[in-house]
Amino acid sequence: ENRQAVEHFLVEEKGYLKEDIAIDVDIEMTVAGEIYQSQVDLVISVDKGSVRFMVFKCAAASLGSREREIVAAARLLEANYQIPYAVVSNGKTAIVLDTISGKKVGEGIVAIPSKKQAIESLKTIELISFPKERLEKERLIVRTYDNQNVNVQRNL
C-alpha cells in the first residue's frame, strides 16, 4: 500500500514514467563469506534507463529508523557507482538522503526530485564507486536491517 502510494506520486506528480520505476529490485552480496539476497522496494532510472538515480525504502513505521538501511543499499546496488539519492517514504511523507554523504537533503514528499530535476542534476553529479575497504560494513548494515524487517514479503 505504501509503495503503491509512492509509485502513484512519482508518476502523477513528479513526471516519471512507469518504465522509469523498477519494483522489488534484487540486491545480492556476499556477507561474511555467505551469499545474502534481498530486494530494494523501488529504483528510479533516468536517461533511458542507463543511470539509476534514486532508491526507495517504503515503510509504514518510523522513517528515521530506515535511513541507514536505504543509504547502504544505494551504495551497494550498482557495482560501479553509488546511486545518488536514497529515499525512505510511507507514501505521505519522505526523507531524501544524499547517498555519498549519508546526509538528509530534504524532508516531505515534495522534496523527492522530479524527473526533470533528476536529469538536470545528473549533468553535474559525479557518479563514484563506494570505497572497497568499507564494502563489508555496508553489506552488514543491509543484512542486519533487512533481517529486522517483519511482515515484508520478498520475491526472491
C-alpha positions as CSV (number, residue, x, y, z in Angstrom):
1,E,0.0,0.0,0.0
2,N,2.8,2.4,0.9
3,R,4.8,1.5,-2.2
4,Q,1.8,2.0,-4.4
5,A,1.2,5.5,-3.0
6,V,4.8,6.4,-3.7
7,E,4.7,5.0,-7.2
8,H,1.5,6.9,-7.9
9,F,3.0,10.1,-6.6
10,L,6.2,9.6,-8.7
11,V,4.1,9.2,-11.9
12,E,1.3,11.7,-11.3
13,E,3.3,14.5,-9.5
14,K,6.9,14.1,-10.3
15,G,6.8,13.3,-14.0
16,Y,8.3,9.8,-14.0
17,L,7.1,7.2,-16.5
18,K,6.1,3.8,-15.2
19,E,9.1,2.4,-17.2
20,D,11.4,4.6,-15.1
21,I,10.4,2.7,-11.9
22,A,11.7,-0.7,-11.2
23,I,9.9,-2.7,-8.4
24,D,11.4,-5.2,-6.0
25,V,14.9,-4.9,-7.4
26,D,17.2,-7.7,-6.4
27,I,20.3,-7.0,-4.4
28,E,22.8,-9.8,-3.8
29,M,26.0,-9.7,-1.9
30,T,28.5,-11.8,0.0
31,V,28.4,-11.1,3.7
32,A,30.9,-12.9,6.0
33,G,31.5,-15.4,3.2
34,E,27.8,-16.2,2.6
35,I,25.5,-15.1,-0.2
36,Y,22.8,-12.8,1.0
37,Q,19.8,-11.8,-1.2
38,S,17.2,-9.2,-0.6
39,Q,15.3,-6.5,-2.6
40,V,15.0,-2.8,-2.7
41,D,11.4,-1.6,-3.0
42,L,11.8,0.9,-5.8
43,V,14.6,2.0,-8.1
44,I,14.2,5.1,-10.3
45,S,16.2,5.2,-13.5
46,V,16.6,8.2,-15.9
47,D,18.5,8.8,-19.1
48,K,16.6,6.0,-20.9
49,G,17.2,3.6,-18.0
50,S,21.0,3.9,-18.3
51,V,21.5,5.5,-14.9
52,R,19.9,4.5,-11.6
53,F,19.2,7.8,-9.8
54,M,17.2,7.1,-6.7
55,V,16.3,4.1,-4.5
56,F,13.3,3.8,-2.1
57,K,12.5,2.0,1.1
58,C,8.8,2.1,1.5
59,A,7.9,1.6,5.2
60,A,4.9,2.2,7.4
61,A,6.9,2.6,10.6
62,S,9.3,5.3,11.7
63,L,11.1,6.6,8.6
64,G,14.1,7.8,10.5
65,S,14.9,4.2,11.6
66,R,15.2,3.1,7.9
67,E,17.5,5.9,6.7
68,R,20.8,4.0,7.2
69,E,19.4,0.8,5.6
70,I,18.5,2.5,2.3
71,V,21.7,4.6,2.1
72,A,23.7,1.3,2.5
73,A,21.6,-0.3,-0.3
74,A,22.1,2.7,-2.6
75,R,25.9,2.4,-2.0
76,L,25.9,-1.3,-3.0
77,L,23.2,-1.8,-5.6
78,E,25.4,-0.8,-8.5
79,A,28.9,-2.2,-8.8
80,N,30.5,0.9,-10.5
81,Y,28.8,3.8,-8.7
82,Q,26.7,4.8,-5.7
83,I,23.1,5.6,-6.7
84,P,22.9,9.4,-5.9
85,Y,19.8,9.5,-3.8
86,A,18.2,7.3,-1.2
87,V,14.6,7.9,0.0
88,V,12.5,6.5,2.8
89,S,8.8,7.1,2.4
90,N,5.4,5.9,3.8
91,G,3.5,7.4,0.8
92,K,2.6,10.5,2.7
93,T,5.9,11.9,3.7
94,A,9.6,11.2,2.8
95,I,13.2,11.7,3.9
96,V,15.6,12.3,1.0
97,L,19.2,11.5,1.6
98,D,22.4,12.1,-0.4
99,T,24.0,8.7,-0.7
100,I,27.6,9.7,-0.7
101,S,27.4,11.8,2.4
102,G,24.5,10.0,4.1
103,K,23.1,13.3,5.0
104,K,19.4,14.4,4.8
105,V,18.9,16.8,1.8
106,G,15.1,17.1,2.0
107,E,12.1,16.2,4.0
108,G,8.5,15.8,3.0
109,I,7.1,14.1,-0.1
110,V,7.6,17.2,-2.2
111,A,11.3,17.0,-1.6
112,I,11.6,14.0,-3.8
113,P,13.3,15.1,-7.0
114,S,11.2,15.2,-10.1
115,K,12.3,13.5,-13.3
116,K,13.3,16.9,-14.8
117,Q,15.4,17.7,-11.7
118,A,17.0,14.2,-11.9
119,I,18.0,14.7,-15.5
120,E,19.4,18.1,-14.7
121,S,21.3,17.0,-11.6
122,L,22.9,14.1,-13.5
123,K,24.6,16.6,-15.7
124,T,26.7,17.8,-12.7
125,I,26.7,14.8,-10.3
126,E,29.9,12.7,-10.4
127,L,29.0,9.0,-10.2
128,I,31.6,7.4,-7.9
129,S,32.1,4.0,-6.6
130,F,32.0,3.2,-2.9
131,P,35.4,2.6,-1.2
132,K,36.3,-1.0,-1.3
133,E,37.6,-1.0,2.2
134,R,34.2,-0.1,3.5
135,L,32.1,-2.5,1.5
136,E,31.8,-5.3,4.1
137,K,30.5,-2.8,6.7
138,E,27.8,-1.6,4.3
139,R,26.8,-5.2,3.4
140,L,26.5,-6.0,7.1
141,I,24.2,-2.9,7.6
142,V,21.9,-4.0,4.7
143,R,21.7,-7.6,6.0
144,T,21.2,-6.5,9.7
145,Y,18.4,-4.1,8.9
146,D,16.8,-6.4,6.3
147,N,16.7,-9.2,8.9
148,Q,14.8,-6.9,11.2
149,N,12.0,-6.3,8.6
150,V,8.8,-8.1,9.6
151,N,5.7,-8.5,7.5
152,V,7.7,-8.0,4.4
153,Q,7.3,-10.4,1.6
154,R,10.2,-10.7,-0.8
155,N,10.0,-12.1,-4.3
156,L,13.3,-14.0,-4.2
